[in-house]
Amino acid sequence: MSVPDHAPERPDGRQARWDRHNHERQQHIVGAAIAVIEENEPGTHVHLQQIAERAGLTRSVIYRHFADRAGLDRAVLTAVVDSLADELLPAVTLDGTIPDIIERVVSRYVSWAVAHPSLHRLAEAEPAAPAAGPLQRGLERIAEQVMSVVVTALDALGAPLRDEERAMIDPLSFGLVGAVFSAVRRWLVLGEGRPPAPVLVTSLSDSVWYLLEGHARSLGVDLRRDQPVQAMLEQAALVAERG
């Protein structure tokens, strides 16, 4: 039996521990930055020294883990957007009626924005980065989930989608998510004269419903406000079996 010239390399335990330590330290610094941002009014510039003091570290230690302030800012924004996406994605399901689903997602988003106004301002102030910014990626994650639900429903209902109509679901879903984000962003800066949060949630939810119902009607699909989606899909499946 031949013996390999070199035994397989064993994982470097020290390197793995060091990588884990670096990751934990980076997460600690990002968490400290987010805490400082939340303690201040929306739009307030947060200095690196404030973050260092909150983290219990020196500025030089922070720069060992992030090449520059821009790198730290990107990491913070990514964490904020991921947190928002993780809050919203579980709400994008087929449970309840279509208005129930819409209101569930919109209400959860508005609640998050009200609870974290400084983080919301941070996300909306993202520098222009059309292809790779954290906010863009976060909106895409949410839009993809919305698109998945819409496609599932339309396919189950037997909507006669042409190729170009199916292809349009992607940009329409992204535009829908972006429009809700923009509306909440504007609402937050209106100050004391703005309508109450429940009014915003209702108005936004109705607007999304009107858009979806109108598009469905143009495809020959009758959507009812009071019909649970699961019941709608089950009924469509029975019709398909009998047909």
KALINBEL-V714539 format. One record per residue. N is the residue number from 1. RES is the residue in one letter. PHI is phi as a letter, one per 40 degrees, with the letter a starting at -180 (NA if undefined). PSI is psi as a letter, one per 30 degrees, with the letter a starting at -180 (none if undefined). OMEGA is omega in whole degrees, -180 to 180 (* if undefined). Layout:
n=N res=RES phi=PHI psi=PSI omega=OMEGA
n=N res=RES phi=PHI psi=PSI omega=OMEGA
This chain:
n=1 res=M phi=NA psi=k omega=-178
n=2 res=S phi=c psi=k omega=180
n=3 res=V phi=b psi=k omega=-179
n=4 res=P phi=c psi=k omega=-180
n=5 res=D phi=c psi=e omega=-177
n=6 res=H phi=b psi=k omega=176
n=7 res=A phi=c psi=k omega=178
n=8 res=P phi=d psi=k omega=-180
n=9 res=E phi=c psi=k omega=177
n=10 res=R phi=c psi=k omega=177
n=11 res=P phi=d psi=k omega=179
n=12 res=D phi=c psi=j omega=-179
n=13 res=G phi=c psi=e omega=-180
n=14 res=R phi=c psi=e omega=179
n=15 res=Q phi=c psi=e omega=179
n=16 res=A phi=c psi=e omega=179
n=17 res=R phi=c psi=e omega=179
n=18 res=W phi=c psi=e omega=178
n=19 res=D phi=c psi=e omega=179
n=20 res=R phi=c psi=e omega=178
n=21 res=H phi=c psi=e omega=180
n=22 res=N phi=c psi=e omega=180
n=23 res=H phi=c psi=e omega=179
n=24 res=E phi=c psi=e omega=179
n=25 res=R phi=c psi=e omega=177
n=26 res=Q phi=c psi=e omega=179
n=27 res=Q phi=c psi=e omega=178
n=28 res=H phi=c psi=e omega=180
n=29 res=I phi=c psi=e omega=179
n=30 res=V phi=c psi=e omega=178
n=31 res=G phi=c psi=e omega=178
n=32 res=A phi=c psi=e omega=179
n=33 res=A phi=c psi=e omega=180
n=34 res=I phi=c psi=e omega=179
n=35 res=A phi=c psi=e omega=179
n=36 res=V phi=c psi=e omega=179
n=37 res=I phi=d psi=e omega=-178
n=38 res=E phi=c psi=f omega=180
n=39 res=E phi=c psi=f omega=-175
n=40 res=N phi=b psi=l omega=178
n=41 res=E phi=c psi=l omega=178
n=42 res=P phi=d psi=k omega=178
n=43 res=G phi=g psi=f omega=180
n=44 res=T phi=c psi=k omega=177
n=45 res=H phi=c psi=k omega=180
n=46 res=V phi=b psi=k omega=-179
n=47 res=H phi=c psi=l omega=-180
n=48 res=L phi=d psi=e omega=-180
n=49 res=Q phi=c psi=e omega=178
n=50 res=Q phi=c psi=e omega=179
n=51 res=I phi=c psi=e omega=-180
n=52 res=A phi=c psi=e omega=180
n=53 res=E phi=c psi=e omega=179
n=54 res=R phi=c psi=e omega=180
n=55 res=A phi=c psi=f omega=-177
n=56 res=G phi=g psi=h omega=-178
n=57 res=L phi=b psi=l omega=174
n=58 res=T phi=c psi=l omega=178
n=59 res=R phi=c psi=e omega=-178
n=60 res=S phi=c psi=e omega=178
n=61 res=V phi=c psi=e omega=178
n=62 res=I phi=d psi=e omega=-179
n=63 res=Y phi=c psi=f omega=172
n=64 res=R phi=c psi=f omega=-176
n=65 res=H phi=b psi=f omega=177
n=66 res=F phi=b psi=k omega=-174
n=67 res=A phi=d psi=e omega=-179
n=68 res=D phi=a psi=l omega=-179
n=69 res=R phi=c psi=e omega=179
n=70 res=A phi=c psi=e omega=179
n=71 res=G phi=c psi=e omega=177
n=72 res=L phi=c psi=e omega=-180
n=73 res=D phi=c psi=e omega=179
n=74 res=R phi=c psi=e omega=180
n=75 res=A phi=c psi=e omega=179
n=76 res=V phi=c psi=e omega=-179
n=77 res=L phi=c psi=e omega=178
n=78 res=T phi=c psi=e omega=179
n=79 res=A phi=c psi=e omega=180
n=80 res=V phi=c psi=e omega=-178
n=81 res=V phi=c psi=e omega=177
n=82 res=D phi=c psi=e omega=178
n=83 res=S phi=c psi=e omega=178
n=84 res=L phi=c psi=e omega=180
n=85 res=A phi=c psi=e omega=179
n=86 res=D phi=c psi=f omega=177
n=87 res=E phi=c psi=e omega=-173
n=88 res=L phi=c psi=e omega=-172
n=89 res=L phi=d psi=e omega=179
n=90 res=P phi=c psi=f omega=-179
n=91 res=A phi=c psi=f omega=-178
n=92 res=V phi=c psi=i omega=-179
n=93 res=T phi=b psi=a omega=180
n=94 res=L phi=c psi=g omega=-179
n=95 res=D phi=c psi=k omega=179
n=96 res=G phi=g psi=a omega=176
n=97 res=T phi=c psi=l omega=179
n=98 res=I phi=c psi=e omega=176
n=99 res=P phi=c psi=e omega=177
n=100 res=D phi=c psi=e omega=-178
n=101 res=I phi=c psi=e omega=-179
n=102 res=I phi=c psi=e omega=-177
n=103 res=E phi=c psi=e omega=179
n=104 res=R phi=c psi=e omega=-179
n=105 res=V phi=c psi=e omega=-178
n=106 res=V phi=c psi=e omega=-179
n=107 res=S phi=c psi=e omega=180
n=108 res=R phi=c psi=e omega=179
n=109 res=Y phi=c psi=e omega=180
n=110 res=V phi=c psi=e omega=179
n=111 res=S phi=c psi=e omega=179
n=112 res=W phi=c psi=e omega=-179
n=113 res=A phi=c psi=e omega=179
n=114 res=V phi=c psi=e omega=-179
n=115 res=A phi=c psi=f omega=-176
n=116 res=H phi=b psi=i omega=-176
n=117 res=P phi=c psi=e omega=-179
n=118 res=S phi=c psi=e omega=178
n=119 res=L phi=c psi=e omega=177
n=120 res=H phi=c psi=e omega=178
n=121 res=R phi=c psi=e omega=178
n=122 res=L phi=c psi=e omega=-178
n=123 res=A phi=c psi=e omega=-177
n=124 res=E phi=c psi=f omega=-179
n=125 res=A phi=c psi=g omega=-179
n=126 res=E phi=d psi=k omega=177
n=127 res=P phi=d psi=l omega=-179
n=128 res=A phi=d psi=j omega=178
n=129 res=A phi=a psi=i omega=-170
n=130 res=P phi=d psi=e omega=-172
n=131 res=A phi=c psi=f omega=-168
n=132 res=A phi=b psi=g omega=-178
n=133 res=G phi=c psi=l omega=179
n=134 res=P phi=d psi=e omega=179
n=135 res=L phi=c psi=e omega=178
n=136 res=Q phi=d psi=e omega=-179
n=137 res=R phi=c psi=e omega=179
n=138 res=G phi=c psi=e omega=178
n=139 res=L phi=c psi=e omega=179
n=140 res=E phi=c psi=e omega=178
n=141 res=R phi=d psi=e omega=-179
n=142 res=I phi=c psi=e omega=-179
n=143 res=A phi=c psi=e omega=179
n=144 res=E phi=c psi=e omega=178
n=145 res=Q phi=c psi=e omega=177
n=146 res=V phi=c psi=e omega=-180
n=147 res=M phi=c psi=e omega=179
n=148 res=S phi=c psi=e omega=179
n=149 res=V phi=c psi=e omega=-179
n=150 res=V phi=c psi=e omega=-179
n=151 res=V phi=c psi=e omega=179
n=152 res=T phi=d psi=e omega=-179
n=153 res=A phi=c psi=e omega=-178
n=154 res=L phi=c psi=e omega=179
n=155 res=D phi=c psi=e omega=-179
n=156 res=A phi=c psi=e omega=180
n=157 res=L phi=c psi=f omega=177
n=158 res=G phi=g psi=h omega=179
n=159 res=A phi=c psi=k omega=-178
n=160 res=P phi=c psi=i omega=-177
n=161 res=L phi=c psi=k omega=170
n=162 res=R phi=c psi=l omega=-177
n=163 res=D phi=d psi=e omega=-178
n=164 res=E phi=c psi=e omega=177
n=165 res=E phi=c psi=e omega=177
n=166 res=R phi=c psi=e omega=180
n=167 res=A phi=c psi=f omega=-178
n=168 res=M phi=c psi=f omega=-179
n=169 res=I phi=c psi=e omega=-179
n=170 res=D phi=c psi=e omega=-179
n=171 res=P phi=c psi=e omega=178
n=172 res=L phi=c psi=e omega=178
n=173 res=S phi=c psi=e omega=180
n=174 res=F phi=c psi=e omega=179
n=175 res=G phi=c psi=e omega=179
n=176 res=L phi=c psi=e omega=179
n=177 res=V phi=c psi=e omega=180
n=178 res=G phi=c psi=e omega=180
n=179 res=A phi=c psi=e omega=178
n=180 res=V phi=c psi=e omega=178
n=181 res=F phi=d psi=e omega=-179
n=182 res=S phi=c psi=e omega=-180
n=183 res=A phi=c psi=e omega=179
n=184 res=V phi=c psi=e omega=177
n=185 res=R phi=d psi=e omega=179
n=186 res=R phi=c psi=e omega=-180
n=187 res=W phi=c psi=e omega=-178
n=188 res=L phi=c psi=e omega=-176
n=189 res=V phi=c psi=f omega=-179
n=190 res=L phi=c psi=f omega=177
n=191 res=G phi=g psi=a omega=-173
n=192 res=E phi=c psi=f omega=-179
n=193 res=G phi=c psi=f omega=-177
n=194 res=R phi=c psi=l omega=177
n=195 res=P phi=c psi=l omega=179
n=196 res=P phi=d psi=l omega=-179
n=197 res=A phi=d psi=e omega=179
n=198 res=P phi=c psi=e omega=178
n=199 res=V phi=c psi=e omega=178
n=200 res=L phi=c psi=e omega=-179
n=201 res=V phi=d psi=e omega=-179
n=202 res=T phi=c psi=e omega=-178
n=203 res=S phi=c psi=e omega=179
n=204 res=L phi=c psi=e omega=-180
n=205 res=S phi=c psi=e omega=178
n=206 res=D phi=c psi=e omega=-179
n=207 res=S phi=c psi=e omega=179
n=208 res=V phi=c psi=e omega=179
n=209 res=W phi=d psi=e omega=-179
n=210 res=Y phi=d psi=e omega=-179
n=211 res=L phi=c psi=e omega=-179
n=212 res=L phi=c psi=e omega=-179
n=213 res=E phi=c psi=e omega=179
n=214 res=G phi=c psi=e omega=179
n=215 res=H phi=c psi=e omega=-180
n=216 res=A phi=c psi=e omega=180
n=217 res=R phi=c psi=e omega=180
n=218 res=S phi=c psi=f omega=179
n=219 res=L phi=c psi=g omega=180
n=220 res=G phi=g psi=g omega=180
n=221 res=V phi=b psi=k omega=-179
n=222 res=D phi=c psi=j omega=178
n=223 res=L phi=c psi=k omega=177
n=224 res=R phi=b psi=k omega=-178
n=225 res=R phi=c psi=e omega=-171
n=226 res=D phi=c psi=g omega=-176
n=227 res=Q phi=c psi=k omega=177
n=228 res=P phi=d psi=k omega=-177
n=229 res=V phi=c psi=e omega=-179
n=230 res=Q phi=c psi=e omega=178
n=231 res=A phi=c psi=e omega=178
n=232 res=M phi=c psi=e omega=-179
n=233 res=L phi=c psi=e omega=179
n=234 res=E phi=c psi=e omega=178
n=235 res=Q phi=c psi=e omega=178
n=236 res=A phi=c psi=e omega=-180
n=237 res=A phi=c psi=e omega=178
n=238 res=L phi=c psi=e omega=179
n=239 res=V phi=c psi=e omega=-180
n=240 res=A phi=c psi=e omega=-180
n=241 res=E phi=c psi=e omega=-179
n=242 res=R phi=c psi=f omega=-179
n=243 res=G phi=c psi=none omega=*
